[in-house]
């Protein structure tokens, strides 16, 4: 059996201390009666192994765009593994595939990954960013590939300074193409865009070796979704966008469970999720699909009651870990204008979170955001409690070929909008970088260091260290 290289991928997804999830796409070949059955396969080799272990097979089905996730468990923490992955056609059933059959791996994709740590005092490093624009022109025959250079710079950097994960904070695709050129509507269009975007060589190489975690923002659906959604959009556009999102961004996340055969299983009823790695405890929020819009700010909802309850419970669990909250839109600072789409437009919920942190005396809280096409960090303090501190880190954009936001667009000092008796004040803002870039966070139990790098890899300013 000859194993073929993935047509998209592989992507190393959720990788805690004891497991890994490897995503890949095969190929669709129609037949007079339907389509040829396609299967994915991968196997691993640890540092002390003389040969690869038994293969893990998965079925690649058309309704999931011929993609799937090979999950491996019972791995060793902080260990470098080699893998090979690919796909093949076979006229059989998944359960009939034999681990002992001879496979030719010569054309398979090859890569390495390192498992996470089970030591909750360990320092961790993550690359962060959002908003990677890839303009589709002339029916998809031409793509703007400049954005892939950012990922080339990340690859060069991590050769000498390895990272433990990549956090993609939203707008991994721009399905609306500036709202007028050729917006995607049908599921085939969304899938085509994901295939093209995730096949760019540098991004593909990066995701094949660094555990990658994603969450959507608006451009995976439509600009500022759902503020201008029609009934037709909710029936046609939204299901197409979210089906494609589940396939390409969500399926390799911690959100899906594993069955007794270590196969990814289940249908998600939400898109927010969490995971832990070393001193970091992550809560990746969905601040897009659960929104309900109203002209009255007090009637708007950014997130569901279920997500809010889960977030507050997680914040107050007493773990002592660094609480890393991913929110695709900035939590703070506020924008001077056009801020209805951000947390500024949902003041009651933001106040509820801040007051909870204040009242429960929760420390080491960091919000990680994107969206606004510039990068910076800042702190939120209050005179009512000198030990209260919340940190905001914004990293955007990986690539945006149009004017970026500048420092004058933010309220970088003074009280933020809230309906609390406490005065939450922005202090210690960093320089605002209005250019394409990526961020790097080096997170320790007592502090976080934030650095930004322009698209070609040069440092933007000096690292900013923020003590907890």
Buried (B, 14 or more C-beta within 10 A) or exposed (E): BEBBBBBBBBBBBBBBBBBBBBBBBBBBEEEEEEBBBBBBBBBBBBEEEEEBBEBBBBBBBEEBBBBBBBBBEEBBBBBEBBBBBBBBBBEEEBEEBEEEEEBEBEEBBEBEBBBBBBEBEBBBBBBBBBBBBBBBEEEEEEBEBBBBBBBBBBBEBBEEEEBBBBBBBBBBBBBBBEEEEBBBBEBEBBBBBBBBBBBBEBBBBBBBBBBBBBBBBBBBBBBBBBBEBEEEBEEBBBEBBBBBBBBBBBBBBBBBEBEEEBBBEEEBEBBBBBBBBBBBBBBBBBBBBBBEBEEEBEEBBBBBEEBBEBBBEBBBEEBEBBBBBBBBBBBBBBBEEEBBBBBBBBBBBBBBBBBBBBEEEBBBBBBBBBBBBBBBBBBBBBEEEEEBBBBBBBBBBBBBEEEBBEEEBBBBEEBBBBEBEBEBBBEBBBBBBBBBBBBBBBBBBEBBBBBBBBBEBEEBBEEBEBEB
